[in-house]
Amino acid sequence: MIRLGPLLTEERDVPLGMGVTIRLKPVTYAGMKAVEAGAFRKARARAGEASALGAEALDGADPEALAAYQDEITGIAEELMLDALVARFAVSWDGVANETGEAPAPLNPENWRKLREGFPFMADRVRAALHRPVNLAAAEGNA
C-alpha cells in the first residue's frame, strides 16, 4: 500500500532553529534527479578546470588520485545540488533579516548562500527536508 500524504503533495514549513522557517514546495523524484544530474555535470566541469587531480585521476594511473578526484566532484556536486534544490523548491522563509535588520530578507541565491555558509546546521536541515519526501516515496515503492 502507498500513502499520498501532505508531505508529497502540499507545501510545508520546515523549522530550522533560531526562529527560522523555510517553506518548501513538494519535491518530486523526477525533479530531484534532474537537479542531481545537473549538479554532477557542473561539478565534473568545475573540478576538471580547477583541480590538478583531474588529469592525473583521469589517466587511470593512480587509484588514490581517482578516488580523491571523485570525492572532490561529490563535494562540489552536493553543494551545487542543495543550492539548485533550494532555488527550485523553496518558496519563502521567515526569521531571516538582511544586514540592516529588515525582515524577511529576500530568499535569493546570495542570501541562501550566506545562510548556508553561516549556519551550516540549518542547511543540513533543509537538505534533509528536501530529500525526505523522495526517500519516503522510494521506500514505499512510489519512485
VENGIBEL-V421342 format. One record per backbone hydrogen bond with DSSP energy under -1.0 kcal/mol. CO is the residue of the C=O (numbers start at 1). NH is the residue of the N-H. If there is no record, write none. Layout:
co:CO nh:NH
co:CO nh:NH
This chain:
co:5 nh:8
co:6 nh:10
co:12 nh:24
co:14 nh:22
co:17 nh:20
co:20 nh:16
co:21 nh:94
co:22 nh:14
co:23 nh:91
co:24 nh:12
co:28 nh:32
co:29 nh:33
co:30 nh:34
co:31 nh:35
co:32 nh:36
co:33 nh:37
co:34 nh:38
co:35 nh:39
co:36 nh:40
co:37 nh:41
co:38 nh:42
co:39 nh:43
co:40 nh:44
co:41 nh:45
co:42 nh:46
co:43 nh:47
co:44 nh:48
co:45 nh:49
co:46 nh:50
co:47 nh:51
co:52 nh:56
co:53 nh:57
co:54 nh:58
co:55 nh:59
co:57 nh:60
co:62 nh:66
co:63 nh:67
co:64 nh:68
co:65 nh:69
co:66 nh:70
co:67 nh:71
co:68 nh:72
co:69 nh:73
co:70 nh:74
co:71 nh:75
co:72 nh:76
co:73 nh:77
co:74 nh:78
co:75 nh:79
co:76 nh:80
co:77 nh:81
co:78 nh:82
co:79 nh:83
co:80 nh:84
co:81 nh:85
co:82 nh:86
co:83 nh:87
co:84 nh:88
co:85 nh:89
co:86 nh:90
co:89 nh:25
co:92 nh:23
co:94 nh:21
co:96 nh:105
co:98 nh:101
co:102 nh:98
co:106 nh:108
co:108 nh:112
co:109 nh:113
co:110 nh:114
co:111 nh:115
co:112 nh:116
co:113 nh:117
co:114 nh:118
co:115 nh:119
co:119 nh:122
co:119 nh:123
co:120 nh:124
co:121 nh:125
co:122 nh:126
co:123 nh:127
co:124 nh:128
co:125 nh:129
co:126 nh:130
co:127 nh:131
co:128 nh:132
co:131 nh:135
co:132 nh:136
co:133 nh:137
co:134 nh:138
co:135 nh:139
co:136 nh:140
co:137 nh:142
co:138 nh:141
